[in-house]
Amino acid sequence: MLFWIGLALMLSVPLIGVFGALTFHVRVVRRYVPLLTRIFQEKPLFIVPRGQAGSDEERVTFGTPDGL
């Protein structure tokens, strides 16, 4: 009988740790996943246009003292 009590006490510590870790994981997922999905689904405030210049732009050059 003493063996089974010792075995139960030895196994209870890891089981409590696993249960605590799972509880923490579920709470974090429930709290932050909706926020993250909303952040990644929204469009950015400032969209930087990239690619070819439009037809109304003009090329500008700046001279440097060393001729570059």
C-alpha positions as CSV (number, residue, x, y, z in Angstrom):
1,M,0.0,0.0,0.0
2,L,2.9,2.4,0.8
3,F,4.3,1.8,-2.7
4,W,1.1,3.0,-4.4
5,I,0.9,6.1,-2.2
6,G,4.5,6.9,-3.1
7,L,3.8,6.3,-6.8
8,A,0.7,8.5,-6.7
9,L,2.7,11.3,-5.0
10,M,5.5,11.0,-7.6
11,L,3.2,11.1,-10.5
12,S,1.0,13.9,-9.1
13,V,3.7,16.6,-9.4
14,P,4.3,16.2,-13.1
15,L,0.6,15.9,-13.8
16,I,0.0,19.1,-11.9
17,G,2.7,20.8,-13.9
18,V,1.2,19.5,-17.2
19,F,-2.3,20.6,-16.2
20,G,-0.9,24.1,-15.2
21,A,0.9,24.5,-18.5
22,L,-2.1,23.4,-20.5
23,T,-4.3,25.8,-18.6
24,F,-1.8,28.7,-19.2
25,H,-1.7,27.8,-22.9
26,V,-5.5,27.8,-23.3
27,R,-5.8,31.1,-21.5
28,V,-3.1,32.8,-23.7
29,V,-4.6,31.4,-26.9
30,R,-8.1,32.6,-25.9
31,R,-6.9,36.0,-25.0
32,Y,-4.4,36.9,-27.7
33,V,-5.3,34.9,-30.9
34,P,-8.3,37.1,-31.7
35,L,-6.1,40.2,-31.3
36,L,-3.4,38.8,-33.5
37,T,-5.9,37.8,-36.2
38,R,-7.4,41.2,-36.2
39,I,-4.0,42.9,-36.5
40,F,-3.0,40.8,-39.5
41,Q,-6.4,41.1,-41.2
42,E,-6.5,44.9,-41.1
43,K,-4.9,47.0,-43.9
44,P,-1.9,49.1,-43.0
45,L,-2.4,52.8,-42.4
46,F,0.3,53.9,-44.8
47,I,0.8,51.9,-48.0
48,V,4.1,52.7,-49.7
49,P,3.8,52.5,-53.5
50,R,6.6,50.4,-55.0
51,G,7.4,49.7,-58.6
52,Q,7.6,51.7,-61.8
53,A,7.4,55.5,-61.7
54,G,4.3,57.1,-63.0
55,S,4.1,59.2,-66.2
56,D,3.9,62.5,-64.4
57,E,7.2,62.1,-62.5
58,E,10.5,63.5,-63.7
59,R,14.0,62.2,-63.1
60,V,16.1,64.3,-60.6
61,T,19.8,64.1,-60.1
62,F,22.0,65.7,-57.4
63,G,25.6,66.5,-58.1
64,T,28.2,65.8,-55.4
65,P,31.7,67.3,-54.9
66,D,33.4,64.1,-55.9
67,G,31.3,63.7,-59.1
68,L,29.2,60.7,-58.1
